[in-house]
Amino acid sequence: MSDLALISPDWPAPAHVKAFQTTRQGGVSTGVYASLNLGDHVKANRQLLSAYMPSEPVWLNQVHGTRVIDAALSSCLESADASFTSRKQVVCVTMTADCLPVLLCDQAGTAVAAVHAGWRSLCDGGIESTVAAMPVQAEQLMAWLGPAIGPDAFEVGAEVRAQFIAKDAQAASAFKPRGDKWLGDLYAIARQRLNALGVTQIYGGGRCTYSEPETFFSFRRDGDTGRMGSFIWLE
């Protein structure tokens, strides 16, 4: 997978669970979208990925909500922010450019999922909705947290912090003050939410899209920018 500078999740998933995360490197887009922009208008870049997957991914129309679909029973571009499947060769995908991508699979490798955990979806229960929809017990799941805006760059107002704490008091520990704003740790909040569900095998979570401009797109940093994809399926 080196041609496109793809990232392989560092987790002990079963061998037949396949997953990867794109970076911004290796595509054909130019300008602020250079170069592997996977936005829905860039068919050439999406076609570059076809050699790495068994089928066309079930792309979502992501709306920063908590709806979860069964990718095997759905058409492309349904409005949802997560998908799961237990059917082989069906590819789940989430698109990000600062939001947190979360990949899930069970220890036996019978089900997988991809979650778009932007701060709104994360706050409102997108991870919880996905885990509840999967046909396995939460305790059997492991999670990989892909590249997202990091805790030294995700600056928010007091109202965003308050929304998280209203949902879960322990979220207070994931924020630190900076002037009249707060720096939030999406990775820490995701771990809190997963642990509360009984998911204790959690990997990844060490990259910052905002502070690695050569590697990642970042909406917060650049405004007009491309999108990266996180893909998972059962072989």
C-alpha positions as CSV (number, residue, x, y, z in Angstrom):
1,M,0.0,0.0,0.0
2,S,3.0,2.3,-0.1
3,D,2.2,3.9,-3.5
4,L,-0.6,5.9,-2.0
5,A,1.0,6.4,1.4
6,L,-1.8,4.6,3.2
7,I,-1.9,4.0,6.9
8,S,-2.6,0.5,8.2
9,P,-4.3,0.4,11.6
10,D,-2.0,-0.8,14.4
11,W,-4.4,-3.2,16.1
12,P,-4.6,-7.0,16.6
13,A,-7.6,-7.5,14.3
14,P,-8.1,-11.0,12.8
15,A,-6.2,-11.5,9.5
16,H,-9.4,-11.4,7.4
17,V,-10.4,-8.0,8.7
18,K,-8.9,-5.5,6.2
19,A,-8.6,-1.8,6.9
20,F,-6.6,1.3,5.9
21,Q,-6.7,5.0,6.2
22,T,-5.7,7.4,3.3
23,T,-3.5,10.4,3.7
24,R,-3.4,13.4,1.3
25,Q,-0.5,11.9,-0.7
26,G,-0.6,10.0,-3.9
27,G,-3.5,11.3,-5.9
28,V,-4.2,13.6,-8.9
29,S,-5.9,16.6,-7.3
30,T,-4.1,20.0,-7.4
31,G,-4.0,23.2,-5.4
32,V,-5.6,23.2,-1.9
33,Y,-7.0,19.7,-2.7
34,A,-3.6,18.1,-3.5
35,S,-3.4,15.3,-4.0
36,L,-5.5,12.3,-2.8
37,N,-8.7,14.2,-2.2
38,L,-11.6,11.7,-1.9
39,G,-14.4,14.3,-2.1
40,D,-17.3,12.9,-4.0
41,H,-16.5,14.9,-7.1
42,V,-13.0,13.4,-7.5
43,K,-13.7,10.1,-9.3
44,A,-10.1,9.7,-10.5
45,N,-8.8,9.6,-6.9
46,R,-11.5,7.1,-5.8
47,Q,-10.6,4.9,-8.8
48,L,-7.0,4.8,-7.6
49,L,-8.2,3.0,-4.5
50,S,-10.1,0.3,-6.4
51,A,-7.1,-1.9,-6.6
52,Y,-6.9,-2.0,-2.8
53,M,-10.6,-3.1,-2.1
54,P,-12.9,-5.9,-3.2
55,S,-15.9,-3.7,-4.1
56,E,-17.1,-0.1,-4.3
57,P,-17.3,1.3,-0.8
58,V,-20.7,2.2,0.5
59,W,-20.1,6.0,0.6
60,L,-22.2,8.0,3.1
61,N,-23.7,11.5,3.0
62,Q,-22.3,12.5,6.3
63,V,-24.5,14.9,8.3
64,H,-22.9,15.1,11.7
65,G,-25.6,12.9,13.3
66,T,-25.9,9.5,14.9
67,R,-27.7,7.4,12.2
68,V,-26.1,4.0,11.5
69,I,-26.7,1.9,8.4
70,D,-26.1,-1.7,7.5
71,A,-23.8,-1.3,4.6
72,A,-24.8,-4.6,3.0
73,L,-28.4,-3.4,2.8
74,S,-27.9,0.2,1.8
75,S,-27.2,2.2,-1.3
76,C,-24.5,4.8,-1.6
77,L,-24.9,8.3,-0.2
78,E,-27.5,7.5,2.4
79,S,-27.5,10.3,5.0
80,A,-25.7,8.7,8.0
81,D,-22.5,9.0,9.9
82,A,-21.6,5.3,10.5
83,S,-22.0,2.0,8.8
84,F,-21.4,-1.6,9.8
85,T,-21.5,-5.0,8.1
86,S,-21.2,-8.7,8.8
87,R,-21.2,-9.6,5.1
88,K,-17.9,-10.3,3.4
89,Q,-16.5,-8.0,0.7
90,V,-18.8,-5.1,1.7
91,V,-16.6,-2.0,2.4
92,C,-17.6,0.5,5.1
93,V,-16.0,4.0,4.8
94,T,-16.0,7.2,6.7
95,M,-14.6,10.5,5.3
96,T,-12.7,13.1,7.5
97,A,-10.6,16.2,7.5
98,D,-10.2,16.8,11.3
99,C,-13.2,14.8,12.5
100,L,-12.3,11.5,14.2
101,P,-12.6,8.3,12.2
102,V,-13.3,5.2,14.4
103,L,-13.0,1.7,13.0
104,L,-14.5,-1.2,14.9
105,C,-14.3,-5.0,14.6
106,D,-14.9,-7.9,17.0
107,Q,-12.2,-10.3,18.1
108,A,-13.6,-13.2,16.0
109,G,-13.8,-11.0,12.9
110,T,-17.5,-11.4,12.2
111,A,-18.5,-7.7,12.0
112,V,-16.8,-4.4,11.2
113,A,-17.9,-0.8,11.3
114,A,-16.7,2.7,10.4
115,V,-17.8,5.8,12.4
116,H,-17.6,9.5,11.5
117,A,-17.1,11.0,14.9
118,G,-17.0,14.7,14.4
119,W,-17.5,16.5,17.6
120,R,-21.3,16.7,17.2
121,S,-21.6,13.0,16.4
122,L,-19.2,12.1,19.2
123,C,-21.1,14.3,21.7
124,D,-24.5,13.0,20.7
125,G,-23.7,9.3,20.8
126,G,-22.5,8.3,17.3
127,I,-20.1,5.7,18.7
128,E,-22.8,4.3,21.1
129,S,-25.3,4.0,18.2
130,T,-22.9,2.1,16.1
131,V,-21.9,-0.3,18.9
132,A,-25.6,-0.9,19.6
133,A,-26.3,-1.7,16.0
134,M,-23.5,-4.2,15.5
135,P,-24.5,-7.9,15.9
136,V,-21.9,-8.6,18.5
137,Q,-21.4,-7.8,22.2
138,A,-19.5,-4.6,22.9
139,E,-17.0,-6.5,25.1
140,Q,-15.9,-8.4,22.1
141,L,-15.1,-5.3,20.1
142,M,-11.8,-3.5,19.5
143,A,-11.5,0.0,18.1
144,W,-8.9,2.0,16.1
145,L,-8.9,5.8,16.3
146,G,-7.7,7.3,13.1
147,P,-6.0,10.7,12.4
148,A,-8.0,13.6,13.8
149,I,-7.4,17.1,15.0
150,G,-5.3,16.8,18.1
151,P,-5.7,18.0,21.7
152,D,-3.3,20.9,21.2
153,A,-5.2,22.3,18.2
154,F,-9.0,21.6,18.7
155,E,-10.0,24.9,20.2
156,V,-13.7,25.4,21.2
157,G,-15.9,27.7,23.1
158,A,-17.3,27.1,26.5
159,E,-20.7,26.0,25.0
160,V,-19.1,23.0,23.2
161,R,-17.4,21.9,26.4
162,A,-20.6,22.3,28.3
163,Q,-22.5,20.1,25.7
164,F,-20.0,17.3,26.3
165,I,-20.1,17.5,30.0
166,A,-23.9,17.6,30.0
167,K,-23.8,14.2,28.2
168,D,-21.0,12.7,30.4
169,A,-19.4,14.4,33.4
170,Q,-16.1,12.7,32.9
171,A,-15.6,14.7,29.7
172,A,-14.5,17.6,31.8
173,S,-11.0,15.9,32.1
174,A,-10.7,16.1,28.3
175,F,-10.6,19.9,28.2
176,K,-8.0,22.4,29.3
177,P,-8.3,26.2,29.3
178,R,-6.6,28.5,26.8
179,G,-7.6,32.1,27.3
180,D,-11.3,32.3,27.1
181,K,-11.5,29.1,25.0
182,W,-10.9,25.5,25.7
183,L,-8.7,22.8,24.0
184,G,-10.6,19.6,23.6
185,D,-9.2,16.0,23.3
186,L,-11.5,14.1,20.9
187,Y,-9.3,11.0,21.4
188,A,-9.8,11.1,25.2
189,I,-13.5,11.5,24.9
190,A,-13.8,8.6,22.4
191,R,-11.9,6.4,24.8
192,Q,-14.2,7.4,27.6
193,R,-17.3,6.6,25.6
194,L,-15.9,3.3,24.4
195,N,-14.8,2.2,27.8
196,A,-18.2,3.0,29.2
197,L,-19.7,0.6,26.7
198,G,-17.3,-2.1,27.6
199,V,-14.9,-1.6,24.7
200,T,-11.4,-1.7,26.3
201,Q,-9.2,-2.7,23.4
202,I,-8.6,0.7,21.9
203,Y,-5.7,1.5,19.6
204,G,-4.4,4.5,17.5
205,G,-5.2,8.0,18.5
206,G,-1.7,9.5,18.2
207,R,-1.8,11.7,15.1
208,C,-3.0,15.3,14.5
209,T,-4.4,16.3,11.2
210,Y,-4.0,20.0,12.0
211,S,-0.3,19.9,12.7
212,E,0.8,17.6,9.9
213,P,0.0,19.6,6.7
214,E,2.2,17.4,4.5
215,T,0.3,14.3,5.4
216,F,-3.3,15.2,6.2
217,F,-6.1,17.5,5.1
218,S,-7.4,19.7,7.8
219,F,-10.6,21.8,7.6
220,R,-9.8,23.8,10.7
221,R,-6.3,24.7,9.4
222,D,-7.1,25.3,5.7
223,G,-10.9,25.9,5.3
224,D,-11.1,24.9,1.7
225,T,-9.6,21.4,1.7
226,G,-9.9,17.7,0.6
227,R,-11.2,14.7,2.4
228,M,-9.5,11.5,3.6
229,G,-11.1,8.0,3.9
230,S,-11.0,5.2,6.5
231,F,-12.0,1.9,5.0
232,I,-12.8,-1.5,6.6
233,W,-14.2,-4.8,5.4
234,L,-14.3,-8.6,5.9
235,E,-12.2,-10.5,3.4
